[in-house]
Amino acid sequence: MMPLRKNIPLPGSPDWKLTICLECGRECWDRPLPEGYKVGRKMCTECALRAAMEAQNECRGNKTI
């Protein structure tokens, strides 16, 4: 997950780079992933949480809100 710039206006570390979420187009901070950590597609925190909720609802057979 990449922190949204609206929530964290300044980078938390010199290695954070300002980028755009590929899901929603909002500005967010791309930061290095811990060694050995793999992710399919980087997205902002809100999009990642939304995707996790949708996946959980699909597993339970619920409709997405």
Secondary structure as GFF3:
##gff-version 3
##sequence-region A 1 65
A	DSSP	beta_strand	17	20	.	.	.	ID=ss1
A	DSSP	beta_strand	27	30	.	.	.	ID=ss2
A	DSSP	alpha_helix	45	60	.	.	.	ID=ss3
###
